[in-house]
Amino acid sequence: MSHHQPHQHQVVLVSEKLPPATKQPTPTTTSNSSSSCNDTGAAGDEVCSDIYVVAAELMRNKAHRQLLRYLTAERHSLDIDEVDEQGQTLLHHAASCGSSKCAQVLLEFGSRVDHADNDRNTPLHCAYRHRRIPAIVLLLRNGAMETLRNAFGQVPRETASSDEFKVRNSTQHWLAVVLP
């Protein structure tokens, strides 16, 4: 009699070294990719937990090792899919700021790869919008759906600015990027 283990999602570590043809400098962005949580505690406003605020700060600094240690220490009181006032999880912020190593940590802690924010944007929408190629690859390799539409009717790759992003369906191919 065989005893089967329940199927678990496998988190795939993606190297940040892309093939030379796709390696591009990451452009700076003027949008605010930091946590939009209100930590002032003003009446009627949502207040993110201290864990969320500290984790978001570690991600802004791309401190994935410190993030791992911090989340491990706080694992008993951690809500990995806690949201800010825009409905964004820490994974949304990691995808926006381009820290695929921090995103990997969050995925290992069980963050939902397709969590939709208030505008129905997933972390993949955020990664495409900010042209974060390693984060896009990581999210796709971990099961992010390319067909989910946000509140504006856009699939993730349609949120990228004027750049063309083309993703091949085969897992053996890398993301192909065409920049102006």
C-alpha positions as a printed NumPy array, in Angstrom:
array([[  0.   ,   0.   ,   0.   ],
       [  1.583,   3.252,  -1.057],
       [  1.178,   6.433,   0.905],
       [  1.162,   9.588,  -1.223],
       [  2.381,  12.944,   0.046],
       [  0.11 ,  15.915,  -0.786],
       [  1.352,  17.794,  -3.861],
       [  3.234,  20.941,  -2.94 ],
       [  4.176,  23.786,  -5.265],
       [  7.868,  23.797,  -5.964],
       [  9.62 ,  27.139,  -5.753],
       [ 12.201,  27.473,  -8.48 ],
       [ 15.294,  29.562,  -7.888],
       [ 16.123,  31.545, -10.985],
       [ 19.601,  32.857, -11.513],
       [ 19.733,  36.573, -12.05 ],
       [ 22.281,  35.992, -14.804],
       [ 20.373,  36.306, -18.044],
       [ 21.804,  35.35 , -21.404],
       [ 23.877,  38.193, -22.917],
       [ 21.229,  39.013, -25.535],
       [ 18.685,  39.935, -22.866],
       [ 20.927,  41.641, -20.359],
       [ 19.867,  45.28 , -20.155],
       [ 20.461,  47.976, -17.566],
       [ 17.454,  48.406, -15.334],
       [ 16.012,  51.869, -15.906],
       [ 15.251,  54.028, -12.934],
       [ 11.614,  54.702, -12.319],
       [  9.902,  57.714, -10.888],
       [  6.978,  55.767,  -9.526],
       [  6.87 ,  54.985,  -5.846],
       [  7.532,  51.278,  -5.464],
       [  7.747,  51.457,  -1.718],
       [  5.081,  50.284,   0.636],
       [  2.123,  52.606,   0.701],
       [  1.044,  51.532,   4.15 ],
       [  0.036,  54.294,   6.463],
       [  2.121,  53.761,   9.568],
       [  0.866,  56.899,  11.302],
       [ -2.244,  55.224,  12.629],
       [ -4.514,  58.103,  11.579],
       [ -8.174,  57.499,  12.342],
       [ -9.926,  55.533,   9.613],
       [ -6.729,  54.633,   7.771],
       [ -5.41 ,  51.121,   7.481],
       [ -2.212,  50.512,   9.346],
       [  0.164,  47.807,   8.18 ],
       [  1.794,  45.622,  10.768],
       [  5.313,  46.392,  11.908],
       [  6.391,  43.159,  10.202],
       [  5.083,  44.424,   6.843],
       [  6.742,  47.828,   7.246],
       [ 10.134,  46.365,   8.235],
       [  9.99 ,  43.723,   5.487],
       [  9.098,  46.373,   2.887],
       [ 12.07 ,  48.473,   3.99 ],
       [ 14.407,  45.479,   3.724],
       [ 13.127,  44.858,   0.197],
       [ 13.65 ,  48.475,  -0.831],
       [ 17.261,  47.982,   0.24 ],
       [ 17.343,  44.623,  -1.609],
       [ 18.53 ,  42.962,   1.595],
       [ 17.267,  39.449,   0.87 ],
       [ 19.412,  37.711,   3.498],
       [ 18.189,  40.063,   6.234],
       [ 14.625,  39.62 ,   4.932],
       [ 14.968,  35.844,   5.227],
       [ 16.307,  36.109,   8.793],
       [ 13.613,  38.617,   9.778],
       [ 10.704,  36.615,   8.345],
       [ 12.055,  33.43 ,   9.917],
       [ 12.206,  35.134,  13.319],
       [  8.663,  36.515,  12.881],
       [  7.161,  33.406,  11.266],
       [  4.669,  32.758,  14.092],
       [  3.01 ,  36.16 ,  13.743],
       [  3.611,  36.555,  10.015],
       [  0.817,  37.026,   7.48 ],
       [  2.86 ,  36.681,   4.284],
       [ -0.042,  37.939,   2.165],
       [ -0.879,  40.974,   4.308],
       [ -1.922,  43.875,   2.112],
       [ -1.413,  47.629,   2.216],
       [ -4.094,  50.22 ,   1.499],
       [ -3.799,  49.501,  -2.242],
       [ -4.286,  45.783,  -1.649],
       [ -0.662,  45.006,  -2.507],
       [  1.316,  42.275,  -0.795],
       [  5.035,  42.294,  -0.134],
       [  5.433,  40.226,  -3.305],
       [  3.887,  43.072,  -5.338],
       [  6.502,  45.42 ,  -3.885],
       [  9.373,  42.985,  -4.482],
       [  8.265,  42.639,  -8.109],
       [  8.01 ,  46.424,  -8.498],
       [ 11.397,  47.229,  -7.003],
       [ 13.03 ,  44.436,  -8.965],
       [ 14.381,  42.353,  -6.142],
       [ 13.953,  38.838,  -7.457],
       [ 15.973,  37.489,  -4.522],
       [ 13.521,  39.072,  -2.058],
       [ 10.644,  37.772,  -4.182],
       [ 12.193,  34.301,  -3.965],
       [ 12.253,  34.558,  -0.16 ],
       [  8.586,  35.593,  -0.109],
       [  7.625,  32.709,  -2.402],
       [  9.478,  30.292,  -0.125],
       [  7.363,  31.618,   2.761],
       [  4.218,  30.841,   0.758],
       [  3.289,  34.192,  -0.753],
       [  0.548,  33.771,  -3.361],
       [  2.063,  34.401,  -6.792],
       [ -1.219,  35.62 ,  -8.327],
       [ -2.639,  37.735,  -5.502],
       [ -4.599,  40.621,  -7.054],
       [ -4.52 ,  44.124,  -5.555],
       [ -7.406,  46.623,  -5.497],
       [ -6.945,  47.234,  -9.253],
       [ -6.62 ,  43.468,  -9.846],
       [ -2.902,  43.809, -10.626],
       [ -0.847,  40.757,  -9.724],
       [  2.86 ,  40.833,  -8.861],
       [  3.467,  39.884, -12.513],
       [  1.629,  43.04 , -13.641],
       [  3.928,  45.056, -11.339],
       [  7.078,  43.375, -12.63 ],
       [  6.109,  44.024, -16.244],
       [  5.076,  47.626, -15.559],
       [  8.489,  48.357, -14.02 ],
       [ 10.367,  46.191, -16.59 ],
       [ 11.915,  43.937, -13.939],
       [ 13.088,  41.051, -16.118],
       [ 14.517,  38.737, -13.399],
       [ 11.324,  39.182, -11.352],
       [  9.182,  38.402, -14.423],
       [ 11.138,  35.219, -15.077],
       [ 10.957,  34.173, -11.408],
       [  7.199,  34.744, -11.187],
       [  6.53 ,  32.893, -14.441],
       [  8.704,  29.977, -13.35 ],
       [  6.683,  29.803, -10.142],
       [  3.306,  29.605, -11.839],
       [  2.209,  33.229, -12.314],
       [ -0.58 ,  33.391, -14.862],
       [  0.014,  35.604, -17.887],
       [ -3.678,  35.709, -18.784],
       [ -5.1  ,  37.438, -15.691],
       [ -6.548,  40.838, -16.558],
       [ -6.452,  43.824, -14.238],
       [ -9.32 ,  46.294, -13.708],
       [ -8.263,  48.076, -16.918],
       [ -8.499,  44.908, -18.994],
       [ -4.734,  44.463, -19.341],
       [ -2.802,  41.229, -19.073],
       [  0.581,  41.656, -17.355],
       [  2.708,  42.162, -20.485],
       [  0.356,  44.913, -21.678],
       [  1.198,  47.026, -18.613],
       [  4.8  ,  47.532, -19.728],
       [  5.407,  51.029, -21.022],
       [  6.2  ,  51.425, -24.708],
       [  8.652,  48.514, -24.6  ],
       [  7.733,  45.21 , -26.18 ],
       [  8.012,  42.18 , -23.954],
       [  7.628,  38.772, -25.506],
       [  7.557,  35.633, -23.462],
       [  7.945,  32.255, -25.039],
       [  5.676,  29.609, -23.611],
       [  8.355,  26.946, -23.374],
       [ 10.098,  26.751, -19.997],
       [ 13.403,  26.072, -21.745],
       [ 13.481,  29.537, -23.332],
       [ 14.421,  32.766, -21.612],
       [ 12.421,  35.935, -21.709],
       [ 13.101,  37.829, -24.925],
       [ 13.118,  41.581, -24.58 ],
       [ 13.029,  44.198, -27.309],
       [ 13.895,  47.671, -26.087],
       [ 13.657,  50.851, -28.201]])
